Amino acid sequence: MNKLFRSRYNSKLTGLSGGLAEWTGISATLIRLIWIISAFCSFGTTILVYFIASLVIPKEPPAHSYDYDHGHGHGPRHRYY
C-alpha cells in the first residue's frame, strides 16, 4: 500500500492534488476540478479542508540523484568537471 504524500513534481499550489492523484491513480486535473466544484458547492468549506490537509499530509521525500537520473549523470545533481 502506498503512503499518501503531497507531490513535489505534480504540484500547482501545495502538491495535495498531485499527491492524491498519484496515491489513487486518478488524473490530477480531475482531482483539481473536484476540489474547485466542491469549493463552490460548500461555500468555501472545502478550501479550509484543503489547507488543513496540506498542513497534515507530509511532503514527498526528495528522490536520490541516482533514482532521478537512473545513474546516467543527467540529473540535477550532475556536476560537469
FENNOR-V287725 format. One record per backbone hydrogen bond with DSSP energy under -0.5 kcal/mol. NH is the residue of the N-H (numbers start at 1). CO is the residue of the C=O. Records with the same first field share a line. If there is no record, write none. Layout:
NH->CO, CO
This chain:
6->58
7->15
11->9
19->15
20->16
21->17
22->18
23->19
24->20
25->21
26->21
31->27
32->28
33->29
34->30
35->31
36->32
37->33
38->34
39->35
40->36
41->37
42->38
43->40
44->39
45->42
47->44
48->44
49->45
50->46
51->47
52->48
53->49
54->50
55->51
56->52
57->53
60->6
67->64
68->64
69->65
72->69
78->75
81->79
